[in-house]
Amino acid sequence: MTSMNTGPRGARPAAENDVYTVLMLISAAFALVATIYLVVRSASMFGGVLPAAGG
């Protein structure tokens, strides 16, 4: 039995702007900004990055 090839086989051609790469960059930038915000907010509320132990 023969199989019918309807198109080229192999890896897909690389796109100029891969949407998933852009989404990963946006999510990484958001996580970085959120982390910086939490560190600054924690320092302003507790006087340091981590609250004092025991109280």
C-alpha contacts under 8 A as a table, 3 or more apart, distances in Angstrom:
res1	aa1	res2	aa2	distance
5	N	8	P	7.57
14	A	18	D	7.88
15	A	18	D	5.60
17	N	21	T	7.77
17	N	22	V	7.64
18	D	21	T	5.42
18	D	22	V	6.60
19	V	22	V	5.14
19	V	23	L	6.24
20	Y	23	L	4.98
20	Y	24	M	6.13
21	T	24	M	5.09
21	T	25	L	6.25
22	V	25	L	5.11
22	V	26	I	6.22
23	L	26	I	5.08
23	L	27	S	6.14
24	M	27	S	5.15
24	M	28	A	6.05
25	L	28	A	5.13
25	L	29	A	6.10
26	I	29	A	5.15
26	I	30	F	6.15
27	S	30	F	5.02
27	S	31	A	6.13
28	A	31	A	5.12
28	A	32	L	6.19
29	A	32	L	5.10
29	A	33	V	6.21
30	F	33	V	5.17
30	F	34	A	6.05
31	A	34	A	5.08
31	A	35	T	6.10
32	L	35	T	5.17
32	L	36	I	6.24
33	V	36	I	5.15
33	V	37	Y	6.11
34	A	37	Y	5.03
34	A	38	L	6.18
35	T	38	L	5.14
35	T	39	V	6.23
36	I	39	V	5.17
36	I	40	V	6.21
37	Y	40	V	5.22
37	Y	41	R	5.99
38	L	41	R	5.04
38	L	42	S	5.87
39	V	42	S	5.13
39	V	43	A	6.08
39	V	49	V	5.74
40	V	43	A	5.11
40	V	44	S	6.23
40	V	49	V	7.59
41	R	44	S	5.17
41	R	45	M	6.20
42	S	45	M	5.18
42	S	46	F	5.76
42	S	47	G	7.35
42	S	48	G	6.55
42	S	49	V	5.48
42	S	50	L	7.01
42	S	51	P	7.93
43	A	46	F	5.43
43	A	47	G	4.79
43	A	48	G	4.18
43	A	49	V	4.88
43	A	50	L	7.57
44	S	47	G	5.62
44	S	48	G	7.25
45	M	48	G	7.91
46	F	49	V	7.34
46	F	50	L	7.26
46	F	51	P	5.58
46	F	52	A	7.81
47	G	51	P	7.59
48	G	51	P	6.49
52	A	55	G	6.31
